[in-house]
Amino acid sequence: MKKSVFAVLGLSMILGLGACNNASDKIKSDDDKKVSVDNVTTEGTPVFKFEEESYDFGQINEGDQVEHDFEFTNTGDAPLIITSATGSCGCTVPNPPKEPIAPGESSKILVQFNSSGKAGNQQKTVTINANTVPATTMLRISAQVTPKDQSGEAATEGTEGAEG
């Protein structure tokens, strides 16, 4: 009985070690497929240069619709093409240029924020995808939204059912 237990343990160890060797061979072969970014150049690549990447609207009232232009220049040496621009929620709408921006040229991305149904500290992002390195750029907006005055409703709620 002891011999069979030792035989099973020995066989298990041999199979386990063999499986480890195959796994390490796989890791080594995957390393050969990695691409180095050390040799990547930005020659022939457009480059975003924003005047600012964040904007604070400050104190606004709930229901206000505000907007801000994020101005940028293509400081690269190829036309800059924005493939998409999306807000982090439906209340934040970016409007990027539709045409390519030539090297050395400037343009802007209009970002609109609708504070309806929002109150308190609001922080939103706009994700821009373009043919730049890196391909994704994040713009940020913020606002302190003062909630709508509901004192009229609160006063009537407090007097309901109060008969003298």
N, CA and C atoms as an extended XYZ file, in Angstrom:
492
Properties=species:S:1:pos:R:3:atomname:S:1:resname:S:1:resid:I:1 pbc="F F F"
N         0.826       -1.185        0.000 N   MET     1
C         0.000        0.000        0.000 CA  MET     1
C         0.873        1.252        0.000 C   MET     1
N         1.933        1.225        0.863 N   LYS     2
C         2.821        2.373        0.927 CA  LYS     2
C         3.533        2.575       -0.405 C   LYS     2
N         3.881        1.464       -1.068 N   LYS     3
C         4.573        1.567       -2.348 CA  LYS     3
C         3.678        2.239       -3.387 C   LYS     3
N         2.410        1.899       -3.398 N   SER     4
C         1.509        2.492       -4.389 CA  SER     4
C         1.279        3.979       -4.103 C   SER     4
N         1.239        4.373       -2.832 N   VAL     5
C         1.081        5.789       -2.489 CA  VAL     5
C         2.305        6.563       -2.955 C   VAL     5
N         3.509        6.010       -2.699 N   PHE     6
C         4.730        6.673       -3.137 CA  PHE     6
C         4.810        6.724       -4.658 C   PHE     6
N         4.360        5.692       -5.308 N   ALA     7
C         4.377        5.661       -6.771 CA  ALA     7
C         3.454        6.739       -7.333 C   ALA     7
N         2.271        6.884       -6.754 N   VAL     8
C         1.319        7.905       -7.215 CA  VAL     8
C         1.884        9.300       -6.957 C   VAL     8
N         2.474        9.517       -5.772 N   LEU     9
C         3.070       10.815       -5.465 CA  LEU     9
C         4.220       11.134       -6.416 C   LEU     9
N         5.054       10.161       -6.676 N   GLY    10
C         6.183       10.357       -7.582 CA  GLY    10
C         5.709       10.692       -8.987 C   GLY    10
N         4.717        9.972       -9.471 N   LEU    11
C         4.170       10.219      -10.803 CA  LEU    11
C         3.536       11.611      -10.874 C   LEU    11
N         2.842       12.011       -9.816 N   SER    12
C         2.211       13.340       -9.769 CA  SER    12
C         3.262       14.440       -9.838 C   SER    12
N         4.367       14.250       -9.124 N   MET    13
C         5.426       15.258       -9.135 CA  MET    13
C         6.051       15.378      -10.512 C   MET    13
N         6.282       14.261      -11.159 N   ILE    14
C         6.887       14.277      -12.492 CA  ILE    14
C         5.968       14.987      -13.478 C   ILE    14
N         4.681       14.669      -13.444 N   LEU    15
C         3.727       15.315      -14.344 CA  LEU    15
C         3.605       16.808      -14.035 C   LEU    15
N         3.609       17.154      -12.767 N   GLY    16
C         3.508       18.560      -12.370 CA  GLY    16
C         4.697       19.367      -12.850 C   GLY    16
N         5.889       18.811      -12.696 N   LEU    17
C         7.086       19.506      -13.157 CA  LEU    17
C         7.101       19.631      -14.671 C   LEU    17
N         6.623       18.624      -15.352 N   GLY    18
C         6.552       18.686      -16.815 CA  GLY    18
C         5.605       19.783      -17.268 C   GLY    18
N         4.498       19.947      -16.587 N   ALA    19
C         3.537       20.995      -16.938 CA  ALA    19
C         4.141       22.372      -16.701 C   ALA    19
N         4.935       22.520      -15.650 N   CYS    20
C         5.576       23.806      -15.368 CA  CYS    20
C         6.555       24.168      -16.468 C   CYS    20
N         7.290       23.182      -16.962 N   ASN    21
C         8.237       23.451      -18.037 CA  ASN    21
C         7.513       23.951      -19.276 C   ASN    21
N         6.391       23.350      -19.613 N   ASN    22
C         5.639       23.793      -20.783 CA  ASN    22
C         5.124       25.215      -20.591 C   ASN    22
N         4.696       25.549      -19.388 N   ALA    23
C         4.193       26.896      -19.117 CA  ALA    23
C         5.306       27.920      -19.265 C   ALA    23
N         6.508       27.603      -18.769 N   SER    24
C         7.600       28.560      -18.887 CA  SER    24
C         8.029       28.722      -20.340 C   SER    24
N         7.953       27.654      -21.133 N   ASP    25
C         8.254       27.771      -22.559 CA  ASP    25
C         7.250       28.702      -23.232 C   ASP    25
N         5.991       28.616      -22.850 N   LYS    26
C         4.946       29.459      -23.426 CA  LYS    26
C         5.202       30.917      -23.073 C   LYS    26
N         5.586       31.188      -21.821 N   ILE    27
C         5.873       32.561      -21.408 CA  ILE    27
C         7.036       33.111      -22.211 C   ILE    27
N         8.085       32.310      -22.393 N   LYS    28
C         9.239       32.764      -23.164 CA  LYS    28
C         8.841       33.070      -24.597 C   LYS    28
N         7.995       32.236      -25.207 N   SER    29
C         7.612       32.479      -26.590 CA  SER    29
C         6.711       33.705      -26.699 C   SER    29
N         5.896       34.006      -25.677 N   ASP    30
C         5.062       35.205      -25.694 CA  ASP    30
C         5.910       36.464      -25.560 C   ASP    30
N         7.039       36.380      -24.819 N   ASP    31
C         7.922       37.531      -24.678 CA  ASP    31
C         8.491       37.958      -26.022 C   ASP    31
N         8.714       37.014      -26.919 N   ASP    32
C         9.257       37.329      -28.233 CA  ASP    32
C         8.286       38.162      -29.066 C   ASP    32
N         6.996       38.118      -28.743 N   LYS    33
C         5.981       38.820      -29.526 CA  LYS    33
C         5.724       40.240      -29.035 C   LYS    33
N         6.323       40.642      -27.925 N   LYS    34
C         6.091       41.975      -27.383 CA  LYS    34
C         6.716       43.029      -28.289 C   LYS    34
N         6.039       44.172      -28.385 N   VAL    35
C         6.528       45.286      -29.186 CA  VAL    35
C         7.117       46.328      -28.252 C   VAL    35
N         8.280       46.797      -28.568 N   SER    36
C         8.924       47.818      -27.756 CA  SER    36
C         8.461       49.195      -28.217 C   SER    36
N         8.080       50.039      -27.264 N   VAL    37
C         7.688       51.397      -27.610 CA  VAL    37
C         8.878       52.351      -27.535 C   VAL    37
N        10.043       51.840      -27.195 N   ASP    38
C        11.226       52.685      -27.109 CA  ASP    38
C        11.608       53.260      -28.469 C   ASP    38
N        11.344       52.514      -29.527 N   ASN    39
C        11.747       52.945      -30.856 CA  ASN    39
C        10.646       53.675      -31.612 C   ASN    39
N         9.492       53.902      -30.975 N   VAL    40
C         8.394       54.600      -31.629 CA  VAL    40
C         8.715       56.081      -31.669 C   VAL    40
N         8.550       56.694      -32.826 N   THR    41
C         8.796       58.126      -32.945 CA  THR    41
C         7.483       58.833      -33.214 C   THR    41
N         7.468       60.121      -32.959 N   THR    42
C         6.273       60.901      -33.249 CA  THR    42
C         6.433       61.653      -34.569 C   THR    42
N         7.462       61.316      -35.335 N   GLU    43
C         7.642       61.936      -36.639 CA  GLU    43
C         6.490       61.502      -37.536 C   GLU    43
N         5.871       62.446      -38.193 N   GLY    44
C         4.729       62.132      -39.027 CA  GLY    44
C         3.475       61.899      -38.213 C   GLY    44
N         3.453       62.399      -36.982 N   THR    45
C         2.326       62.183      -36.085 CA  THR    45
C         1.771       63.527      -35.630 C   THR    45
N         0.446       63.672      -35.614 N   PRO    46
C        -0.135       64.886      -35.051 CA  PRO    46
C        -0.027       64.882      -33.529 C   PRO    46
N         0.025       66.066      -32.940 N   VAL    47
C         0.156       66.183      -31.488 CA  VAL    47
C        -0.827       67.243      -30.987 C   VAL    47
N        -1.669       66.860      -29.999 N   PHE    48
C        -2.566       67.815      -29.338 CA  PHE    48
C        -1.751       68.694      -28.406 C   PHE    48
N        -1.955       69.987      -28.456 N   LYS    49
C        -1.393       70.914      -27.469 CA  LYS    49
C        -2.547       71.807      -27.023 C   LYS    49
N        -3.177       71.427      -25.887 N   PHE    50
C        -4.315       72.177      -25.370 CA  PHE    50
C        -3.829       73.351      -24.534 C   PHE    50
N        -4.536       74.474      -24.618 N   GLU    51
C        -4.245       75.606      -23.738 CA  GLU    51
C        -4.567       75.238      -22.298 C   GLU    51
N        -5.609       74.403      -22.111 N   GLU    52
C        -5.998       73.888      -20.797 CA  GLU    52
C        -6.737       72.578      -21.022 C   GLU    52
N        -6.590       71.647      -20.093 N   GLU    53
C        -7.287       70.367      -20.206 CA  GLU    53
C        -8.381       70.217      -19.162 C   GLU    53
N        -8.575       71.246      -18.346 N   SER    54
C        -9.672       71.229      -17.374 CA  SER    54
C       -10.223       72.643      -17.244 C   SER    54
N       -11.523       72.704      -16.918 N   TYR    55
C       -12.174       73.999      -16.752 CA  TYR    55
C       -13.213       73.893      -15.652 C   TYR    55
N       -13.248       74.910      -14.778 N   ASP    56
C       -14.211       74.955      -13.680 CA  ASP    56
C       -15.216       76.067      -13.968 C   ASP    56
N       -16.488       75.698      -14.112 N   PHE    57
C       -17.541       76.685      -14.337 CA  PHE    57
C       -17.853       77.471      -13.070 C   PHE    57
N       -17.355       77.011      -11.942 N   GLY    58
C       -17.618       77.686      -10.679 CA  GLY    58
C       -19.026       77.396      -10.193 C   GLY    58
N       -19.640       78.381       -9.540 N   GLN    59
C       -20.986       78.235       -8.973 CA  GLN    59
C       -22.022       78.503      -10.069 C   GLN    59
N       -22.898       77.529      -10.336 N   ILE    60
C       -23.999       77.709      -11.284 CA  ILE    60
C       -25.278       77.194      -10.629 C   ILE    60
N       -26.407       77.546      -11.199 N   ASN    61
C       -27.696       77.111      -10.669 CA  ASN    61
C       -28.171       75.865      -11.395 C   ASN    61
N       -28.825       74.978      -10.670 N   GLU    62
C       -29.387       73.774      -11.279 CA  GLU    62
C       -30.310       74.187      -12.420 C   GLU    62
N       -30.140       73.558      -13.561 N   GLY    63
C       -30.913       73.889      -14.753 CA  GLY    63
C       -30.142       74.757      -15.733 C   GLY    63
N       -29.049       75.396      -15.273 N   ASP    64
C       -28.230       76.202      -16.184 CA  ASP    64
C       -27.570       75.306      -17.219 C   ASP    64
N       -27.467       75.827      -18.439 N   GLN    65
C       -26.713       75.152      -19.488 CA  GLN    65
C       -25.524       76.042      -19.813 C   GLN    65
N       -24.322       75.520      -19.572 N   VAL    66
C       -23.100       76.298      -19.757 CA  VAL    66
C       -22.212       75.596      -20.773 C   VAL    66
N       -21.275       76.350      -21.335 N   GLU    67
C       -20.367       75.763      -22.324 CA  GLU    67
C       -18.995       76.404      -22.224 C   GLU    67
N       -18.013       75.681      -22.734 N   HIS    68
C       -16.634       76.165      -22.723 CA  HIS    68
C       -15.915       75.637      -23.956 C   HIS    68
N       -15.087       76.492      -24.565 N   ASP    69
C       -14.253       76.099      -25.697 CA  ASP    69
C       -12.887       75.666      -25.192 C   ASP    69
N       -12.511       74.423      -25.475 N   PHE    70
C       -11.158       73.943      -25.202 CA  PHE    70
C       -10.358       74.163      -26.480 C   PHE    70
N        -9.461       75.144      -26.451 N   GLU    71
C        -8.680       75.483      -27.634 CA  GLU    71
C        -7.397       74.659      -27.663 C   GLU    71
N        -7.016       74.238      -28.880 N   PHE    72
C        -5.813       73.428      -29.038 CA  PHE    72
C        -5.121       73.764      -30.349 C   PHE    72
N        -3.860       73.356      -30.424 N   THR    73
C        -3.059       73.503      -31.636 CA  THR    73
C        -2.471       72.145      -31.976 C   THR    73
N        -2.410       71.832      -33.258 N   ASN    74
C        -1.728       70.622      -33.714 CA  ASN    74
C        -0.252       70.974      -33.849 C   ASN    74
N         0.555       70.578      -32.867 N   THR    75
C         1.984       70.881      -32.890 CA  THR    75
C         2.795       69.774      -33.556 C   THR    75
N         2.113       68.777      -34.100 N   GLY    76
C         2.795       67.691      -34.796 CA  GLY    76
C         3.084       68.056      -36.238 C   GLY    76
N         3.466       67.047      -37.014 N   ASP    77
C         3.793       67.298      -38.418 CA  ASP    77
C         2.942       66.461      -39.373 C   ASP    77
N         1.718       66.171      -38.950 N   ALA    78
C         0.749       65.472      -39.795 CA  ALA    78
C        -0.639       65.982      -39.413 C   ALA    78
N        -1.607       65.880      -40.322 N   PRO    79
C        -2.966       66.332      -39.994 CA  PRO    79
C        -3.544       65.569      -38.804 C   PRO    79
N        -4.205       66.306      -37.902 N   LEU    80
C        -4.819       65.733      -36.709 CA  LEU    80
C        -6.286       65.447      -37.021 C   LEU    80
N        -6.698       64.199      -36.807 N   ILE    81
C        -8.072       63.792      -37.083 CA  ILE    81
C        -8.689       63.257      -35.798 C   ILE    81
N        -9.756       63.911      -35.342 N   ILE    82
C       -10.488       63.449      -34.159 CA  ILE    82
C       -11.513       62.428      -34.629 C   ILE    82
N       -11.381       61.196      -34.148 N   THR    83
C       -12.290       60.125      -34.573 CA  THR    83
C       -13.528       60.037      -33.701 C   THR    83
N       -13.429       60.447      -32.425 N   SER    84
C       -14.607       60.464      -31.557 CA  SER    84
C       -14.345       61.356      -30.356 C   SER    84
N       -15.439       61.880      -29.815 N   ALA    85
C       -15.393       62.665      -28.583 CA  ALA    85
C       -16.685       62.371      -27.839 C   ALA    85
N       -16.560       61.830      -26.614 N   THR    86
C       -17.747       61.434      -25.856 CA  THR    86
C       -17.681       61.972      -24.431 C   THR    86
N       -18.838       62.391      -23.938 N   GLY    87
C       -18.951       62.862      -22.566 CA  GLY    87
C       -19.166       61.701      -21.625 C   GLY    87
N       -18.834       61.901      -20.354 N   SER    88
C       -18.979       60.835      -19.360 CA  SER    88
C       -20.435       60.579      -19.005 C   SER    88
N       -21.331       61.503      -19.352 N   CYS    89
C       -22.765       61.268      -19.168 CA  CYS    89
C       -23.520       62.096      -20.201 C   CYS    89
N       -24.811       61.896      -20.292 N   GLY    90
C       -25.614       62.600      -21.278 CA  GLY    90
C       -25.688       64.098      -21.052 C   GLY    90
N       -25.323       64.562      -19.871 N   CYS    91
C       -25.365       65.990      -19.557 CA  CYS    91
C       -24.151       66.737      -20.104 C   CYS    91
N       -23.149       66.009      -20.581 N   THR    92
C       -21.907       66.604      -21.069 CA  THR    92
C       -21.746       66.248      -22.539 C   THR    92
N       -21.814       67.267      -23.405 N   VAL    93
C       -21.810       67.018      -24.846 CA  VAL    93
C       -20.655       67.780      -25.501 C   VAL    93
N       -19.685       67.050      -26.070 N   PRO    94
C       -18.596       67.704      -26.793 CA  PRO    94
C       -18.962       67.895      -28.265 C   PRO    94
N       -18.429       68.950      -28.856 N   ASN    95
C       -18.633       69.218      -30.275 CA  ASN    95
C       -17.263       69.481      -30.908 C   ASN    95
N       -16.585       68.407      -31.366 N   PRO    96
C       -15.241       68.566      -31.926 CA  PRO    96
C       -15.307       69.007      -33.391 C   PRO    96
N       -14.193       69.505      -33.928 N   PRO    97
C       -14.165       69.838      -35.354 CA  PRO    97
C       -14.293       68.566      -36.193 C   PRO    97
N       -14.957       68.677      -37.323 N   LYS    98
C       -15.177       67.520      -38.203 CA  LYS    98
C       -14.041       67.351      -39.216 C   LYS    98
N       -13.363       68.436      -39.533 N   GLU    99
C       -12.299       68.413      -40.538 CA  GLU    99
C       -10.937       68.187      -39.884 C   GLU    99
N        -9.977       67.599      -40.622 N   PRO   100
C        -8.614       67.447      -40.089 CA  PRO   100
C        -7.995       68.817      -39.786 C   PRO   100
N        -7.170       68.849      -38.758 N   ILE   101
C        -6.470       70.069      -38.360 CA  ILE   101
C        -5.027       69.943      -38.852 C   ILE   101
N        -4.628       70.835      -39.747 N   ALA   102
C        -3.294       70.784      -40.345 CA  ALA   102
C        -2.226       71.100      -39.296 C   ALA   102
N        -0.989       70.630      -39.510 N   PRO   103
C         0.098       70.955      -38.583 CA  PRO   103
C         0.241       72.472      -38.425 C   PRO   103
N         0.376       72.912      -37.180 N   GLY   104
C         0.520       74.334      -36.889 CA  GLY   104
C        -0.799       75.081      -36.775 C   GLY   104
N        -1.894       74.460      -37.170 N   GLU   105
C        -3.206       75.104      -37.105 CA  GLU   105
C        -3.848       74.892      -35.739 C   GLU   105
N        -4.781       75.777      -35.400 N   SER   106
C        -5.504       75.698      -34.128 CA  SER   106
C        -6.984       75.481      -34.380 C   SER   106
N        -7.651       74.929      -33.388 N   SER   107
C        -9.094       74.729      -33.446 CA  SER   107
C        -9.602       74.649      -32.014 C   SER   107
N       -10.859       74.250      -31.855 N   LYS   108
C       -11.430       74.157      -30.514 CA  LYS   108
C       -12.457       73.043      -30.462 C   LYS   108
N       -12.671       72.570      -29.236 N   ILE   109
C       -13.716       71.590      -28.956 CA  ILE   109
C       -14.673       72.263      -27.981 C   ILE   109
N       -15.902       72.481      -28.427 N   LEU   110
C       -16.924       73.080      -27.578 CA  LEU   110
C       -17.514       71.986      -26.696 C   LEU   110
N       -17.530       72.211      -25.376 N   VAL   111
C       -18.126       71.260      -24.437 CA  VAL   111
C       -19.287       71.959      -23.739 C   VAL   111
N       -20.471       71.352      -23.843 N   GLN   112
C       -21.673       71.891      -23.215 CA  GLN   112
C       -22.046       71.012      -22.026 C   GLN   112
N       -22.455       71.666      -20.933 N   PHE   113
C       -22.873       70.958      -19.723 CA  PHE   113
C       -24.264       71.430      -19.338 C   PHE   113
N       -25.194       70.484      -19.182 N   ASN   114
C       -26.566       70.772      -18.775 CA  ASN   114
C       -26.722       70.321      -17.327 C   ASN   114
N       -26.957       71.274      -16.427 N   SER   115
C       -27.012       70.953      -14.996 CA  SER   115
C       -28.407       70.562      -14.518 C   SER   115
N       -29.358       70.372      -15.430 N   SER   116
C       -30.706       69.947      -15.020 CA  SER   116
C       -30.630       68.604      -14.303 C   SER   116
N       -31.249       68.538      -13.129 N   GLY   117
C       -31.244       67.297      -12.354 CA  GLY   117
C       -29.935       67.020      -11.645 C   GLY   117
N       -29.020       67.964      -11.684 N   LYS   118
C       -27.718       67.810      -11.020 CA  LYS   118
C       -27.646       68.813       -9.876 C   LYS   118
N       -27.049       68.435       -8.786 N   ALA   119
C       -26.855       69.348       -7.661 CA  ALA   119
C       -25.560       68.980       -6.957 C   ALA   119
N       -24.923       69.983       -6.385 N   GLY   120
C       -23.677       69.737       -5.668 CA  GLY   120
C       -22.474       69.790       -6.589 C   GLY   120
N       -21.389       69.195       -6.130 N   ASN   121
C       -20.141       69.190       -6.881 CA  ASN   121
C       -20.253       68.235       -8.067 C   ASN   121
N       -20.082       68.751       -9.264 N   GLN   122
C       -20.164       67.939      -10.478 CA  GLN   122
C       -18.801       67.933      -11.165 C   GLN   122
N       -18.321       66.744      -11.486 N   GLN   123
C       -17.062       66.595      -12.211 CA  GLN   123
C       -17.307       65.636      -13.358 C   GLN   123
N       -17.094       66.106      -14.579 N   LYS   124
C       -17.367       65.320      -15.780 CA  LYS   124
C       -16.120       65.283      -16.648 C   LYS   124
N       -16.064       64.269      -17.508 N   THR   125
C       -14.928       64.140      -18.416 CA  THR   125
C       -15.417       64.031      -19.852 C   THR   125
N       -14.531       64.401      -20.764 N   VAL   126
C       -14.741       64.205      -22.192 CA  VAL   126
C       -13.547       63.401      -22.681 C   VAL   126
N       -13.830       62.270      -23.314 N   THR   127
C       -12.774       61.413      -23.851 CA  THR   127
C       -12.665       61.669      -25.345 C   THR   127
N       -11.460       62.043      -25.781 N   ILE   128
C       -11.224       62.341      -27.187 CA  ILE   128
C       -10.290       61.285      -27.751 C   ILE   128
N       -10.710       60.664      -28.841 N   ASN   129
C        -9.866       59.711      -29.557 CA  ASN   129
C        -9.447       60.349      -30.874 C   ASN   129
N        -8.153       60.283      -31.147 N   ALA   130
C        -7.610       60.903      -32.352 CA  ALA   130
C        -6.404       60.098      -32.824 C   ALA   130
N        -5.870       60.480      -33.967 N   ASN   131
C        -4.703       59.790      -34.520 CA  ASN   131
C        -3.409       60.352      -33.929 C   ASN   131
N        -3.395       60.528      -32.621 N   THR   132
C        -2.255       61.077      -31.897 CA  THR   132
C        -1.598       59.980      -31.062 C   THR   132
N        -0.456       60.303      -30.468 N   VAL   133
C         0.200       59.402      -29.527 CA  VAL   133
C         0.331       60.154      -28.213 C   VAL   133
N        -0.384       59.772      -27.166 N   PRO   134
C        -1.315       58.649      -27.087 CA  PRO   134
C        -2.608       58.960      -27.843 C   PRO   134
N        -3.357       57.919      -28.152 N   ALA   135
C        -4.566       58.067      -28.965 CA  ALA   135
C        -5.725       58.693      -28.199 C   ALA   135
N        -5.709       58.619      -26.876 N   THR   136
C        -6.814       59.124      -26.059 CA  THR   136
C        -6.360       60.315      -25.217 C   THR   136
N        -7.168       61.365      -25.228 N   THR   137
C        -6.930       62.553      -24.409 CA  THR   137
C        -8.192       62.816      -23.597 C   THR   137
N        -8.017       63.165      -22.326 N   MET   138
C        -9.154       63.438      -21.445 CA  MET   138
C        -9.215       64.929      -21.125 C   MET   138
N       -10.400       65.504      -21.299 N   LEU   139
C       -10.681       66.863      -20.855 CA  LEU   139
C       -11.609       66.763      -19.656 C   LEU   139
N       -11.510       67.716      -18.742 N   ARG   140
C       -12.332       67.666      -17.529 CA  ARG   140
C       -13.041       68.996      -17.318 C   ARG   140
N       -14.298       68.896      -16.886 N   ILE   141
C       -15.042       70.084      -16.481 CA  ILE   141
C       -15.581       69.849      -15.077 C   ILE   141
N       -15.810       70.936      -14.366 N   SER   142
C       -16.391       70.824      -13.029 CA  SER   142
C       -17.272       72.039      -12.780 C   SER   142
N       -18.189       71.885      -11.849 N   ALA   143
C       -19.079       72.973      -11.451 CA  ALA   143
C       -19.647       72.662      -10.081 C   ALA   143
N       -19.955       73.707       -9.356 N   GLN   144
C       -20.675       73.575       -8.091 CA  GLN   144
C       -22.098       74.026       -8.390 C   GLN   144
N       -23.034       73.063       -8.415 N   VAL   145
C       -24.409       73.341       -8.829 CA  VAL   145
C       -25.280       73.571       -7.595 C   VAL   145
N       -25.873       74.764       -7.525 N   THR   146
C       -26.796       75.104       -6.444 CA  THR   146
C       -28.161       74.514       -6.778 C   THR   146
N       -28.730       73.698       -5.884 N   PRO   147
C       -30.025       73.076       -6.182 CA  PRO   147
C       -31.131       74.122       -6.310 C   PRO   147
N       -32.180       73.746       -7.053 N   LYS   148
C       -33.335       74.636       -7.202 CA  LYS   148
C       -33.955       74.909       -5.838 C   LYS   148
N       -34.492       76.100       -5.678 N   ASP   149
C       -35.160       76.489       -4.432 CA  ASP   149
C       -36.514       75.798       -4.364 C   ASP   149
N       -36.708       74.968       -3.376 N   GLN   150
C       -37.966       74.237       -3.224 CA  GLN   150
C       -38.665       74.625       -1.926 C   GLN   150
N       -38.434       75.844       -1.463 N   SER   151
C       -39.019       76.261       -0.183 CA  SER   151
C       -40.540       76.324       -0.247 C   SER   151
N       -41.111       76.633       -1.419 N   GLY   152
C       -42.572       76.674       -1.539 CA  GLY   152
C       -43.190       75.315       -1.290 C   GLY   152
N       -42.613       74.265       -1.843 N   GLU   153
C       -43.135       72.913       -1.644 CA  GLU   153
C       -42.945       72.470       -0.198 C   GLU   153
N       -41.828       72.804        0.373 N   ALA   154
C       -41.549       72.384        1.751 CA  ALA   154
C       -42.522       73.040        2.725 C   ALA   154
N       -42.912       74.293        2.461 N   ALA   155
C       -43.823       74.999        3.371 CA  ALA   155
C       -45.206       74.364        3.348 C   ALA   155
N       -45.689       73.940        2.172 N   THR   156
C       -47.019       73.338        2.101 CA  THR   156
C       -47.016       71.944        2.691 C   THR   156
N       -45.909       71.220        2.562 N   GLU   157
C       -45.844       69.873        3.135 CA  GLU   157
C       -45.929       69.933        4.652 C   GLU   157
N       -45.335       70.937        5.257 N   GLY   158
C       -45.307       71.043        6.708 CA  GLY   158
C       -46.652       71.418        7.309 C   GLY   158
N       -47.553       71.997        6.511 N   THR   159
C       -48.846       72.442        7.046 CA  THR   159
C       -49.977       71.485        6.733 C   THR   159
N       -49.718       70.441        5.945 N   GLU   160
C       -50.786       69.495        5.609 CA  GLU   160
C       -51.265       68.781        6.866 C   GLU   160
N       -52.565       68.676        7.016 N   GLY   161
C       -53.148       67.940        8.128 CA  GLY   161
C       -53.054       68.657        9.463 C   GLY   161
N       -52.598       69.903        9.446 N   ALA   162
C       -52.461       70.644       10.705 CA  ALA   162
C       -53.684       71.536       10.868 C   ALA   162
N       -54.698       70.998       11.439 N   GLU   163
C       -55.914       71.788       11.656 CA  GLU   163
C       -56.034       72.091       13.140 C   GLU   163
N       -56.510       73.298       13.473 N   GLY   164
C       -56.554       73.711       14.858 CA  GLY   164
C       -57.803       73.539       15.504 C   GLY   164
